[in-house]
Amino acid sequence: MQSRDIYLKRRPVGMPVPEDFEAVVTTLPALAEGEVQVRNSWMAVDPAMRGRMNDAKSYIPPFALDAPMEGPAVGTVVASRDPGFAPGDIVSSRLGWREAFNAPASALRLRPDVGLPPQAWLGFAGVTGLTAYAGLLKVAALKPGDVVFVSGAAGGVGSIVCQIAKIKGHKVIAAAGGARKIAYLKDVLGVDAVIDYKAEENLTKALARAVKAIGATGIDVYFDNVGGEHLQAALALANPFARFAICGMISQYNVTEAPTVPRNLTLIMVKSIRMEGFIALNQMEMEPHFLADMIAWHKAGLLTATETVHEGIDHALDAFFGLFSGANLGRMLVKLG
């Protein structure tokens, strides 16, 4: 079996460009004992992949040069030399950016038939959903009456955070860029106030107006996907003892100079704010409760799965670049088969 893969050819400086990557056709070898052959049907792209393109120490190793990149994927078992997997099984892995692969059985997760579409395991039922769930309920310790502010609110994680907060009965202020995303947040997800950051000269003033519009005095929870000026605004409008769940800072990933914001970090002390960065890989103990809730909410029609889909491995880089221009509504996916 042949596979088209996307290799990292050189490490980007600033915003990645197509020349940093290469499409390579590979032929899969015969399966070894304990291996499984999978044809991917879907892959997802994440802003955090930008960090792995740098040769820097982090919670996960950087991408190797002249080798396929990695990322969330779901596919179907084609052949197996491991007793735990059989042809036709649906599996998820971290082996995206390729159409097919051989891998040890330990690299795969068998996904049960619970009535979800396969790509749901890359969205609300996968690590994306767990990130939203754990970040809001555990890291930010959501409690009754909290006002929740979400940046990057129309993205894969942010849109789920908004929905969980609304399901739990909270007032939600959501920030995103552009009229299409603002309409989605208000009309589809039903958030209480929206901020189009692309139309605002001062995010702090915009957040202050949104807080006032919903009859609040400030925000109690900030779920951060953006950093920079969004974090500065959240600090300014935080109530005493607010909790900040720092999930991502996409505004900083391609910055080549020292960040200039936020400039008001002393407010962490003044307002007794608790700020905690987190990654979903450290929250896996929540997965059983998370899956039970997400599947139940989805079946009850309380959860909207929003996806932006690109067709084919040839458009995987278009999907990735689109994350940084704000082209995605919900989870950014590539349909491979």
C-alpha positions in Angstrom: 0.0 0.0 0.0 1.2 3.5 -0.8 0.7 6.6 1.3 1.2 10.3 0.6 2.8 12.0 3.6 3.7 15.5 4.6 7.3 15.9 5.7 8.9 18.9 7.6 11.9 19.9 5.5 13.1 22.9 7.4 12.2 24.7 10.6 10.1 27.8 10.0 11.0 31.2 11.2 7.9 33.2 12.0 4.8 32.2 10.1 5.4 28.8 8.2 5.5 28.8 4.4 4.8 26.0 1.9 8.6 25.7 1.2 9.1 24.4 4.8 7.3 21.2 3.9 7.3 18.5 1.3 4.8 15.9 0.0 6.4 12.4 -0.2 4.9 9.2 -1.5 6.0 6.2 0.6 5.3 2.4 0.2 4.3 0.6 3.4 6.4 -2.5 4.2 4.9 -5.8 5.2 3.5 -5.8 8.8 5.8 -7.1 11.5 4.4 -9.1 14.5 2.5 -6.8 16.8 1.9 -4.1 14.1 -1.3 -2.8 12.6 -1.9 -1.2 9.2 -4.3 1.7 9.2 -5.8 3.9 6.4 -6.6 7.3 7.8 -10.0 8.7 7.0 -9.6 12.1 8.9 -6.8 14.1 10.4 -6.9 17.4 12.4 -4.6 20.3 12.6 -3.9 22.3 15.8 -2.1 25.6 16.5 0.1 23.8 18.9 1.7 22.0 15.9 3.6 25.2 15.2 5.6 24.8 18.4 6.7 21.3 17.5 8.2 22.7 14.3 10.8 24.5 16.4 13.8 22.6 17.7 13.0 23.4 21.3 12.4 21.4 24.5 8.7 21.2 25.4 6.2 18.7 26.9 6.3 16.7 23.6 9.4 16.3 21.3 9.7 18.5 18.2 8.9 17.2 14.8 11.9 15.5 13.1 13.2 16.9 9.8 12.8 14.8 6.7 10.1 12.7 8.3 6.3 12.8 8.4 4.8 15.2 11.0 2.4 13.9 13.6 -1.1 14.9 14.7 -4.5 13.6 15.6 -6.1 11.2 13.1 -8.8 8.6 12.9 -8.9 5.7 10.5 -9.8 2.1 9.7 -7.7 -1.0 10.3 -6.7 -2.6 7.0 -4.6 -5.5 8.3 -3.4 -6.6 11.8 -0.8 -8.8 13.3 -2.0 -8.0 16.8 -4.9 -9.8 18.5 -6.4 -6.6 19.9 -7.2 -5.2 16.4 -9.1 -6.5 13.4 -9.7 -5.2 9.9 -12.6 -2.8 9.9 -11.9 -1.5 13.5 -12.1 2.3 13.9 -8.9 3.6 15.6 -7.5 7.0 16.6 -3.8 7.8 16.8 -1.3 10.7 16.7 -0.2 9.6 13.2 -1.8 12.1 11.1 -0.2 14.0 8.1 -0.3 10.8 6.1 -2.8 8.7 4.3 -1.8 5.3 5.7 0.7 3.8 8.1 2.0 0.7 9.9 2.4 1.1 13.7 2.7 -0.9 16.9 -0.6 -1.6 18.4 0.4 0.5 21.4 0.2 3.6 19.2 -3.5 3.1 18.5 -6.8 3.5 20.4 -9.7 1.3 19.5 -12.9 3.5 19.3 -16.2 2.0 20.3 -19.3 2.1 18.2 -21.4 4.6 20.2 -23.3 6.2 17.3 -20.8 9.0 16.7 -19.3 9.9 13.3 -15.6 8.9 13.1 -14.4 12.5 13.0 -16.1 13.1 16.4 -13.0 11.4 18.0 -11.0 14.4 16.7 -13.5 16.9 18.0 -15.9 16.9 20.9 -15.3 13.3 21.8 -11.5 13.5 21.5 -8.6 15.4 23.0 -10.2 18.7 21.7 -13.3 18.1 23.8 -11.3 16.9 26.8 -9.2 20.0 26.6 -12.4 22.2 26.8 -14.0 20.0 29.5 -11.0 19.6 31.8 -9.9 23.2 31.3 -13.3 24.7 32.2 -14.4 22.3 34.9 -11.2 21.3 36.6 -8.5 23.8 35.9 -10.8 26.9 36.0 -12.9 25.1 38.7 -16.2 26.5 37.3 -18.7 27.2 40.0 -22.3 28.4 40.2 -22.8 32.0 39.1 -19.5 32.4 37.3 -19.2 34.7 34.3 -17.0 33.0 31.7 -14.9 34.8 29.1 -13.6 32.7 26.2 -11.0 33.8 23.6 -10.7 32.0 20.3 -14.3 31.1 21.0 -15.3 30.0 17.5 -12.4 27.5 17.2 -12.3 23.8 18.0 -11.7 24.1 21.7 -13.3 27.5 22.3 -16.6 26.6 20.7 -16.9 23.5 23.0 -16.0 25.6 26.1 -18.8 28.0 25.3 -21.3 25.2 24.9 -20.3 23.4 28.1 -20.6 26.7 30.0 -24.0 27.4 28.6 -25.2 23.8 29.3 -24.1 24.4 32.9 -26.2 27.6 33.0 -23.5 30.3 32.9 -23.3 33.7 31.2 -20.6 33.6 28.5 -18.7 36.3 26.8 -17.1 35.1 23.6 -14.4 36.7 21.5 -13.6 35.8 17.9 -12.7 37.6 14.6 -15.1 38.5 11.8 -18.9 38.8 11.3 -19.3 35.1 10.3 -17.8 33.9 13.6 -19.7 36.4 15.7 -23.0 35.4 14.1 -22.2 31.7 14.8 -21.4 32.4 18.4 -24.5 34.4 19.0 -27.1 32.6 16.8 -25.9 29.0 16.9 -24.1 28.7 20.3 -26.3 31.2 22.1 -23.5 33.0 24.1 -24.6 36.1 26.0 -22.2 38.7 24.6 -19.7 38.7 21.7 -16.6 40.7 20.8 -15.3 40.9 17.3 -11.7 41.6 18.1 -10.9 42.5 14.5 -13.3 45.4 14.7 -12.1 46.7 18.1 -9.2 49.2 18.7 -9.1 48.4 22.4 -10.0 44.9 23.6 -10.1 46.0 27.3 -12.8 48.6 26.5 -14.7 46.1 24.4 -14.7 43.5 27.2 -15.8 46.1 29.7 -18.8 46.9 27.5 -19.6 43.3 27.1 -19.5 42.8 30.9 -21.8 45.7 31.5 -24.2 44.5 28.8 -24.9 41.3 30.6 -25.3 43.0 34.0 -22.0 41.7 35.5 -19.3 43.4 37.4 -16.4 41.4 35.8 -15.4 38.0 34.8 -14.8 35.0 37.1 -13.3 32.5 34.6 -11.1 33.2 31.6 -10.4 30.4 29.1 -7.4 31.6 27.1 -6.7 30.3 23.6 -5.1 33.5 22.3 -2.9 35.3 24.9 -1.6 38.8 24.2 -4.2 41.6 24.2 -7.0 39.1 25.1 -5.1 38.1 28.2 -4.5 41.7 29.1 -8.2 42.5 28.8 -9.1 39.5 30.9 -6.8 40.6 33.7 -8.2 44.1 33.6 -11.8 42.9 33.9 -11.2 40.0 36.3 -13.2 39.9 39.5 -11.2 39.1 42.7 -10.3 35.4 42.9 -10.9 34.8 39.2 -9.5 31.7 37.7 -7.7 31.6 34.4 -7.2 28.4 32.4 -4.4 29.0 29.9 -4.9 26.5 27.1 -3.1 28.3 24.2 -1.7 31.6 23.0 -2.0 31.5 19.2 -1.3 35.2 19.0 2.3 34.5 20.1 3.2 31.3 18.1 4.7 33.1 15.1 6.2 36.1 17.0 9.9 36.6 16.3 10.4 39.4 18.8 9.7 39.7 22.5 6.0 39.9 23.4 4.8 43.4 24.5 1.5 42.4 26.1 0.1 41.8 28.6 1.5 44.8 30.5 -0.8 44.4 33.6 0.5 41.2 35.1 0.6 42.7 38.5 -3.1 42.4 38.7 -2.6 38.6 39.3 -1.4 39.6 42.7 -3.7 42.6 43.3 -6.9 40.6 42.5 -5.7 37.2 43.9 -6.1 35.6 40.4 -5.2 32.0 40.0 -3.7 31.3 36.6 -2.9 27.8 35.4 -1.5 26.5 32.2 -2.5 23.0 31.2 -2.4 20.3 28.5 -5.0 17.6 28.0 -2.4 14.8 28.2 -2.2 15.6 32.0 -6.0 15.3 32.4 -6.7 11.8 31.1 -8.1 10.6 34.4 -11.2 12.7 33.6 -11.8 10.9 30.3 -14.5 8.4 31.5 -16.7 11.2 33.0 -15.9 13.5 30.0 -17.0 10.9 27.4 -20.2 10.1 29.3 -21.2 13.7 29.5 -20.2 14.6 25.9 -22.0 11.6 24.4 -25.1 12.3 26.5 -25.1 16.0 25.6 -24.7 15.2 21.9 -27.5 12.7 21.9 -29.7 15.2 23.6 -29.1 17.8 21.0 -27.3 20.1 23.4 -23.9 20.0 21.7 -23.2 21.3 18.2 -20.3 19.7 16.4 -18.9 22.4 14.1 -16.2 21.5 11.5 -14.3 23.2 8.8 -13.3 20.5 6.3 -10.6 20.4 3.7 -10.5 17.6 1.2 -7.4 15.5 0.7 -3.8 15.4 2.0 -2.9 17.9 -0.7 -4.9 20.5 1.3 -3.5 19.7 4.7 -1.2 22.7 4.7 -4.1 24.9 3.6 -5.9 23.8 6.7 -3.0 24.4 9.0 -2.2 27.8 7.6 -5.9 28.7 7.9 -5.7 28.4 11.7 -3.5 31.5 11.8 -5.7 33.5 9.5 -8.8 32.6 11.4 -10.3 30.6 8.5 -11.7 27.9 10.7 -15.1 27.7 12.3 -15.0 25.0 14.9 -12.5 22.1 14.5 -10.2 22.3 11.4 -10.2 18.9 9.7 -8.8 17.2 6.6 -10.8 14.4 5.1 -8.4 11.8 3.8 -10.6 8.9 2.6 
